Amino acid sequence: MSGKYAIPLEFEVRQSRLLGGWLLLTHTSALLLLPLLPLSGWLLLPPAVAILCSLMHGWRLHVERSHPQAVQALHWAGGRRCRLTLAGDREVEAVLVPQAVVLPWLTIMRFSGPARRARFLVLLPDMLDRDRFRQLRVRLKIELSQAG
């Protein structure tokens, strides 16, 4: 959608019960599988701590959206240039990397920015209103087909 008449796409990202449930399910499953490892006692502690840290980080970044790098809102005027609003109302310019997952129930966008830090935006249907989620998926498919 790099055309001159492309309509800007703007949205705020809401918290997701679906994503929260998925994070809890996957991390709890990993914790429950730890006793099956050929480790004993204290050797199970480091992987358990790593799983719990991963859950807390994922929760703050993708579900609660309170992590400093959490994307709160997106403004996409066209092409691959976007403006991301991060937690704390900090805005950064980013470029959409042409590799994305676009499914009816899941969209994952990857951005590169001036700090060379890759940012990911994981979106499920309950994070946007239905029309905005559809518009985003259509625009991503068009942009990705033009990039390839």
N, CA and C of each residue as an Amber inpcrd file, in Angstrom:
protein
   444
   0.8250000  -1.1810000   0.0000000   0.0000000   0.0000000   0.0000000
   0.8700000   1.2440000   0.0000000   1.8310000   1.2710000  -0.8330000
   2.7050000   2.4280000  -0.8630000   2.1670000   3.4880000  -1.8100000
   0.9500000   3.3200000  -2.3020000   0.3400000   4.2840000  -3.2060000
   0.0710000   5.6110000  -2.5370000  -0.1110000   6.6240000  -3.3670000
  -0.2960000   7.9790000  -2.8870000  -1.6160000   8.1480000  -2.1530000
  -2.5900000   7.2800000  -2.4280000  -3.9060000   7.4290000  -1.8220000
  -4.1690000   6.4140000  -0.7130000  -3.1420000   5.7860000  -0.2110000
  -3.3300000   4.8010000   0.8500000  -3.9110000   5.4810000   2.0940000
  -4.9140000   4.8690000   2.6690000  -5.5270000   5.3990000   3.8790000
  -4.6940000   4.9490000   5.0740000  -4.2890000   5.8920000   5.9310000
  -3.5120000   5.4900000   7.1100000  -4.2980000   4.5300000   7.9930000
  -3.5960000   3.6000000   8.5750000  -4.1990000   2.6380000   9.4770000
  -3.6730000   2.9420000  10.8730000  -4.5760000   3.2600000  11.7780000
  -4.1930000   3.5680000  13.1550000  -5.0270000   2.7320000  14.0960000
  -4.3850000   2.2460000  15.1430000  -5.1350000   1.5250000  16.1680000
  -4.3430000   1.4790000  17.4640000  -5.0870000   1.3510000  18.5580000
  -4.4980000   1.0960000  19.8620000  -4.6610000  -0.3890000  20.1570000
  -3.6630000  -0.9440000  20.7890000  -3.6680000  -2.3720000  21.0890000
  -4.2520000  -2.5810000  22.4880000  -5.2830000  -3.4180000  22.5560000
  -5.9130000  -3.7230000  23.8460000  -5.2600000  -4.9550000  24.4620000
  -5.5170000  -5.1440000  25.7470000  -5.0530000  -6.3540000  26.4120000
  -5.8440000  -7.5450000  25.8830000  -5.2250000  -8.7170000  25.9370000
  -5.8420000  -9.9080000  25.3620000  -5.9690000 -11.0170000  26.3880000
  -7.2030000 -11.4570000  26.6200000  -7.4160000 -12.6250000  27.4820000
  -6.9420000 -13.8950000  26.7750000  -7.1260000 -13.9460000  25.4580000
  -6.6880000 -15.1240000  24.6990000  -5.1810000 -15.3230000  24.8030000
  -4.4330000 -14.2450000  24.6140000  -2.9770000 -14.3390000  24.6820000
  -2.5160000 -14.6420000  26.1030000  -3.1780000 -14.0440000  27.0820000
  -2.8520000 -14.3410000  28.4750000  -3.0810000 -15.8090000  28.8000000
  -4.2020000 -16.3480000  28.3390000  -4.4810000 -17.7670000  28.5580000
  -3.4690000 -18.6640000  27.8740000  -3.0810000 -18.2770000  26.6510000
  -2.0910000 -19.0650000  25.9050000  -0.7380000 -19.0530000  26.6190000
  -0.3180000 -17.8850000  27.0910000   0.9540000 -17.8060000  27.8220000
   0.9150000 -18.6520000  29.0870000  -0.1870000 -18.5590000  29.8360000
  -0.3030000 -19.3610000  31.0580000  -0.2870000 -20.8540000  30.7460000
  -1.0090000 -21.2610000  29.7200000  -1.0670000 -22.6710000  29.3480000
   0.3040000 -23.2160000  28.9500000   1.0010000 -22.4980000  28.0810000
   2.2900000 -23.0000000  27.5990000   3.3430000 -23.0250000  28.7010000
   3.3880000 -21.9870000  29.5230000   4.3990000 -21.9470000  30.5760000
   4.0820000 -22.9410000  31.7040000   2.8130000 -23.0890000  32.0270000
   2.4300000 -24.0810000  33.0360000   2.7480000 -25.4850000  32.5360000
   2.4860000 -25.7440000  31.2760000   2.8180000 -27.0620000  30.6970000
   4.3080000 -27.3270000  30.7850000   5.1110000 -26.3190000  30.4870000
   6.5670000 -26.4940000  30.5740000   6.9930000 -26.7840000  32.0130000
   6.3850000 -26.0940000  32.9810000   6.7200000 -26.3540000  34.3840000
   6.3130000 -27.7650000  34.8030000   5.1560000 -28.2090000  34.3170000
   4.6910000 -29.5500000  34.6770000   5.5400000 -30.6570000  34.0480000
   6.1990000 -30.3450000  32.9420000   7.0560000 -31.3410000  32.2910000
   8.4580000 -31.4170000  32.9010000   8.8310000 -30.4250000  33.6900000
  10.1730000 -30.4190000  34.2810000  10.4920000 -31.6820000  35.0840000
   9.5770000 -32.1980000  35.9030000   9.9280000 -33.4090000  36.6640000
  10.2440000 -34.6260000  35.7880000   9.8590000 -34.5810000  34.5270000
  10.1600000 -35.6990000  33.6310000  11.5960000 -35.6690000  33.1070000
  12.2690000 -34.5420000  33.3100000  13.6680000 -34.4480000  32.8780000
  14.5530000 -35.3110000  33.7640000  15.6600000 -35.7960000  33.2150000
  16.5670000 -36.6230000  34.0300000  17.4400000 -35.7540000  34.9380000
  16.7920000 -34.8640000  35.6780000  17.4880000 -33.9990000  36.6300000
  16.8600000 -34.2130000  37.9940000  17.6020000 -33.8970000  39.0180000
  17.0320000 -34.0720000  40.3490000  17.2990000 -32.8490000  41.2120000
  16.4190000 -32.6560000  42.1600000  16.5970000 -31.6330000  43.1880000
  16.8410000 -30.2360000  42.6510000  17.9760000 -29.7160000  43.0890000
  18.3200000 -28.3240000  42.7810000  18.5520000 -28.0830000  41.2950000
  18.8290000 -29.1140000  40.5460000  19.0780000 -28.9300000  39.1170000
  17.8120000 -28.5640000  38.3470000  16.6390000 -28.7750000  38.9540000
  15.3780000 -28.3850000  38.3210000  15.0660000 -26.9010000  38.5490000
  15.7560000 -26.3060000  39.5080000  15.4650000 -24.9170000  39.8570000
  15.7970000 -23.9210000  38.7280000  16.9900000 -23.9780000  38.1000000
  17.2800000 -23.0040000  37.0330000  16.2880000 -23.0330000  35.8720000
  15.9040000 -24.2210000  35.3370000  14.9050000 -24.1700000  34.2580000
  13.5540000 -23.6550000  34.7380000  13.1770000 -23.9560000  35.9720000
  11.8960000 -23.4590000  36.4970000  11.9240000 -21.9390000  36.6160000
  13.0320000 -21.4030000  37.0920000  13.1680000 -19.9420000  37.2020000
  13.1450000 -19.3060000  35.8110000  13.8230000 -19.9350000  34.8450000
  13.8300000 -19.4030000  33.4750000  12.4180000 -19.3840000  32.8860000
  11.6470000 -20.4190000  33.1190000  10.2690000 -20.4790000  32.6030000
   9.4140000 -19.4050000  33.2580000   9.5570000 -19.2280000  34.5670000
   8.7800000 -18.2000000  35.2650000   9.1810000 -16.7910000  34.8210000
  10.4760000 -16.5720000  34.5880000  10.9280000 -15.2630000  34.0850000
  10.3850000 -15.0120000  32.6830000  10.3680000 -16.0420000  31.8600000
   9.8150000 -15.9150000  30.5200000   8.3230000 -15.5690000  30.5790000
   7.6040000 -16.2090000  31.4720000   6.1800000 -15.9160000  31.6380000
   5.9760000 -14.4660000  32.0720000   6.7420000 -14.0110000  33.0600000
   6.5940000 -12.6270000  33.5350000   6.9360000 -11.6230000  32.4380000
   8.0080000 -11.8850000  31.6950000   8.4100000 -10.9770000  30.6230000
   7.3490000 -10.9410000  29.5180000   6.8970000 -12.1150000  29.0850000
   5.8690000 -12.1880000  28.0480000   4.5690000 -11.5400000  28.4920000
   4.2270000 -11.7180000  29.7590000   2.9970000 -11.1320000  30.2910000
   3.0750000  -9.6110000  30.2550000   4.1830000  -9.0530000  30.7370000
   4.3350000  -7.5900000  30.7600000   4.4200000  -7.0070000  29.3560000
   5.0690000  -7.7270000  28.4340000   5.2870000  -7.2100000  27.0900000
   4.0640000  -7.3670000  26.1930000   3.4450000  -8.5310000  26.2120000
   2.3930000  -8.8110000  25.2370000   0.9720000  -8.8010000  25.7900000
   0.7910000  -9.0460000  27.0740000  -0.5550000  -9.1080000  27.6260000
  -0.8930000  -7.8270000  28.3810000  -0.1230000  -7.5350000  29.4070000
  -0.3750000  -6.3570000  30.2330000   0.0410000  -5.0710000  29.5320000
   1.0390000  -5.1620000  28.6580000   1.5770000  -4.0530000  27.8810000
   2.1700000  -2.9500000  28.7590000   2.7910000  -3.3360000  29.8690000
   3.4130000  -2.3680000  30.7680000   4.9320000  -2.3260000  30.6220000
   5.5110000  -3.2550000  29.8850000   6.9590000  -3.2790000  29.6360000
   7.3290000  -2.0410000  28.8230000   8.4820000  -1.4280000  29.0760000
   8.8700000  -0.2180000  28.3230000   8.9030000  -0.4090000  26.8090000
   9.1070000  -1.6300000  26.3240000   9.1540000  -1.8830000  24.8820000
   7.8150000  -2.3410000  24.3060000   6.7680000  -2.3730000  25.1190000
   5.4570000  -2.8410000  24.6580000   4.8350000  -1.8280000  23.7080000
   4.3550000  -2.3120000  22.5830000   3.6980000  -1.4520000  21.6050000
   2.2580000  -1.2070000  22.0750000   1.9290000   0.0620000  22.2660000
   0.5920000   0.4490000  22.7140000  -0.3140000   0.8260000  21.5420000
   0.2910000   1.4230000  20.5110000  -0.4920000   1.8740000  19.3570000
   0.4030000   1.8730000  18.1250000  -0.2480000   1.8160000  16.9560000
   0.4650000   1.8020000  15.6860000  -0.1940000   2.7850000  14.7360000
   0.6290000   3.5300000  14.0180000   0.1590000   4.4040000  12.9390000
   0.9380000   3.9910000  11.6980000   0.2100000   3.5150000  10.6870000
   0.8270000   3.0200000   9.4590000   0.2180000   3.7950000   8.3070000
   1.0050000   4.7490000   7.7700000   0.5020000   5.6120000   6.7020000
   0.5800000   4.9410000   5.3420000   1.4910000   4.0470000   5.1450000
   1.6670000   3.3770000   3.8650000   3.1080000   2.9500000   3.7100000
   3.3790000   2.1510000   2.7240000   4.7300000   1.6320000   2.5650000
   5.0700000   0.7650000   3.7540000   6.3010000   0.8360000   4.1980000
   6.7030000   0.0340000   5.3600000   7.0230000   0.8840000   6.5740000
   6.9540000   2.1880000   6.4340000   7.2550000   3.0640000   7.5630000
   6.0520000   3.1610000   8.4950000   6.3230000   2.9910000   9.7890000
   5.2760000   3.0400000  10.8080000   5.7600000   3.8870000  11.9830000
   4.8090000   4.3690000  12.7240000   5.1190000   5.0450000  13.9810000
   4.4840000   4.2180000  15.0940000   5.3090000   3.7870000  16.0260000
   4.8470000   2.9650000  17.1360000   4.8140000   3.8070000  18.3960000
   3.7500000   3.6840000  19.1540000   3.6810000   4.3080000  20.4660000
   3.9500000   3.2180000  21.4840000   5.0050000   3.4030000  22.2610000
   5.3950000   2.4220000  23.2660000   4.8350000   2.8240000  24.6220000
   4.9820000   1.9500000  25.5940000   4.5270000   2.2510000  26.9490000
   5.1770000   3.5530000  27.4110000   4.4300000   4.3450000  28.1380000
   4.9360000   5.6380000  28.5820000   4.7700000   6.7030000  27.5220000
   3.9450000   6.4650000  26.5200000   3.6630000   7.4080000  25.4330000
   4.9060000   7.8430000  24.6630000   5.9020000   6.9670000  24.5920000
   7.1040000   7.2420000  23.8120000   6.8630000   6.7700000  22.3890000
   7.1230000   7.6200000  21.4150000   6.9210000   7.2630000  20.0110000
   8.2610000   6.9960000  19.3410000   8.2720000   5.9670000  18.5010000
   9.4660000   5.6310000  17.7320000   9.0540000   5.3610000  16.2930000
   9.9180000   5.7250000  15.3840000   9.7230000   5.3910000  13.9710000
  10.2780000   3.9940000  13.7620000   9.5800000   3.2140000  12.9820000
  10.0050000   1.8360000  12.7310000   9.6950000   1.4740000  11.2860000
  10.3890000   0.4500000  10.8140000  10.1730000  -0.0590000   9.4690000
   9.6560000  -1.4820000   9.5970000   8.5510000  -1.7560000   8.9300000
   7.9730000  -3.0930000   8.9370000   8.8720000  -4.0280000   8.1400000
   9.3220000  -5.0860000   8.7910000  10.1230000  -6.1090000   8.1220000
   9.1520000  -6.9840000   7.3320000   9.4600000  -7.2990000   6.0660000
   8.4860000  -7.9920000   5.2240000   8.2350000  -9.4560000   5.5770000
   8.6190000  -9.8800000   6.7480000   8.2950000 -11.2290000   7.1980000
   7.2710000 -11.0820000   8.3170000   6.0940000 -11.5930000   8.0830000
   5.0370000 -11.5140000   9.0910000   4.2110000 -12.7910000   9.0290000
   3.5760000 -13.0760000  10.1440000   2.6210000 -14.1780000  10.1940000
   1.2510000 -13.5370000  10.1110000   0.4710000 -13.9260000   9.1080000
  -0.8550000 -13.3440000   8.9130000  -1.8630000 -14.4900000   8.7830000
  -2.5710000 -14.7280000   9.8590000  -3.5930000 -15.7690000   9.9020000
  -4.8960000 -15.1370000  10.3940000  -6.0200000 -15.7680000  10.1760000
  -7.2770000 -15.1900000  10.6590000  -7.3250000 -15.0200000  12.1850000
  -6.5830000 -15.8330000  12.9250000  -6.6400000 -15.7870000  14.3840000
  -5.3500000 -15.2740000  15.0300000  -4.3390000 -14.9670000  14.2230000
  -3.0550000 -14.5230000  14.7630000  -2.3180000 -13.7060000  13.7140000
  -1.7760000 -12.5870000  14.1550000  -0.9070000 -11.7850000  13.2880000
   0.3160000 -11.3960000  14.1020000   1.4890000 -11.6290000  13.5350000
   2.7380000 -11.2370000  14.1870000   3.5020000 -10.3530000  13.2180000
   3.7710000  -9.1350000  13.6620000   4.5120000  -8.1770000  12.8410000
   5.8800000  -7.9490000  13.4830000   6.8820000  -7.7680000  12.6260000
   8.2350000  -7.4980000  13.1110000   8.6670000  -6.1560000  12.5570000
   9.2610000  -5.3460000  13.4150000   9.7150000  -4.0130000  13.0340000
  11.1930000  -3.8670000  13.3460000  11.8740000  -3.0890000  12.5360000
  13.2390000  -2.6850000  12.8650000  13.2000000  -1.1840000  13.0670000
  14.0590000  -0.7160000  13.9380000  14.0350000   0.7120000  14.2550000
  15.4280000   1.2790000  14.3290000  15.5240000   2.5450000  14.7080000
  16.8280000   3.2070000  14.7560000  17.7640000   2.6090000  15.8010000
  17.2000000   2.0260000  16.8460000  18.0430000   1.4400000  17.8860000
  18.5020000   0.0390000  17.5120000  18.1790000  -0.4010000  16.2820000
  18.5280000  -1.7340000  15.7880000  17.9340000  -2.8430000  16.6380000
  16.9510000  -2.5160000  17.4020000  16.2890000  -3.5040000  18.2360000
  15.0340000  -3.9680000  17.5220000  14.9260000  -5.2480000  17.3220000
  13.7310000  -5.7820000  16.6680000  12.5720000  -5.7210000  17.6490000
  11.4520000  -5.2640000  17.1660000  10.2350000  -5.2330000  17.9660000
   9.2110000  -6.1360000  17.2920000   8.4890000  -6.8590000  18.0930000
   7.4440000  -7.7290000  17.5850000   6.1120000  -7.2590000  18.1420000
   5.1050000  -7.3310000  17.3010000   3.7560000  -7.0270000  17.7400000
   2.9120000  -8.2630000  17.4740000   2.4760000  -8.9120000  18.5470000
   1.6440000 -10.1010000  18.4640000   0.2070000  -9.6500000  18.6610000
  -0.6450000  -9.9640000  17.6840000  -2.0400000  -9.5360000  17.7470000
  -2.9750000 -10.7240000  17.5880000  -3.9400000 -10.8120000  18.4640000
  -5.0230000 -11.7810000  18.3800000  -6.3210000 -11.0100000  18.1660000
  -7.3670000 -11.6720000  17.7220000  -8.6090000 -10.9600000  17.3840000
  -9.2060000 -10.1260000  18.5120000  -8.9790000 -10.4800000  19.7690000
  -9.5770000  -9.7010000  20.8490000  -8.7680000  -8.4610000  21.2290000
  -7.6890000  -8.1840000  20.4980000  -6.8550000  -7.0230000  20.8030000
  -7.2430000  -5.7970000  19.9820000  -8.0300000  -5.9890000  18.9320000
  -8.4950000  -4.9040000  18.0650000  -9.9550000  -5.1440000  17.7550000
 -10.6340000  -4.1080000  17.2920000 -11.9930000  -4.3760000  16.8340000
 -11.9090000  -5.1580000  15.5140000 -12.9750000  -5.8630000  15.2210000
 -12.9920000  -6.8190000  14.1130000 -12.5970000  -6.1960000  12.7690000
 -13.1510000  -5.0350000  12.4460000 -12.8440000  -4.3930000  11.1610000
 -11.3820000  -3.9750000  11.0640000 -10.8440000  -3.4360000  12.1480000
  -9.4480000  -2.9940000  12.1410000  -8.5070000  -4.1830000  11.9850000
  -8.8270000  -5.2880000  12.6450000  -7.9970000  -6.4920000  12.5300000
  -8.0120000  -7.0040000  11.0900000  -9.1690000  -6.9970000  10.4550000
  -9.2840000  -7.4300000   9.0580000  -8.5060000  -6.4880000   8.1420000
  -8.6510000  -5.1670000   8.3360000  -7.9280000  -4.1950000   7.5150000
  -6.4190000  -4.3840000   7.6380000  -5.9570000  -4.6320000   8.8550000
  -4.5330000  -4.8480000   9.0760000  -4.0510000  -6.0870000   8.3300000
  -4.7830000  -7.1900000   8.4160000  -4.3690000  -8.4210000   7.7370000
  -4.3440000  -8.2380000   6.2210000  -5.3540000  -7.5430000   5.6790000
  -5.3910000  -7.3100000   4.2290000  -4.2030000  -6.4520000   3.8120000
  -3.9490000  -5.3830000   4.5510000  -2.8270000  -4.5070000   4.1970000
  -1.5030000  -5.2390000   4.3040000  -1.3450000  -6.0620000   5.3110000
  -0.1080000  -6.8360000   5.4410000   0.0700000  -7.7960000   4.2720000
  -0.9890000  -8.4680000   3.8790000  -0.8880000  -9.3940000   2.7490000
  -0.5110000  -8.6530000   1.4650000  -1.0770000  -7.4840000   1.2550000
  -0.7220000  -6.6950000   0.0690000   0.7350000  -6.2480000   0.1340000
   1.1330000  -5.7460000   1.2740000   2.5120000  -5.2600000   1.4420000
   3.5100000  -6.4040000   1.2920000   3.2020000  -7.5550000   1.8400000
   4.1040000  -8.6920000   1.7510000   4.1860000  -9.2290000   0.3270000
   3.0870000  -9.1900000  -0.4020000   3.1280000  -9.6520000  -1.7950000
   3.9420000  -8.7110000  -2.6660000   3.9440000  -7.4250000  -2.3590000
   4.7530000  -6.4590000  -3.1030000   6.2280000  -6.5690000  -2.7500000
   6.5300000  -7.0080000  -1.5140000   7.9170000  -7.1360000  -1.0900000
   8.5790000  -8.3700000  -1.6900000   7.7890000  -9.4000000  -1.9790000
   8.3480000 -10.6810000  -2.4370000   8.4200000 -10.7470000  -3.8800000
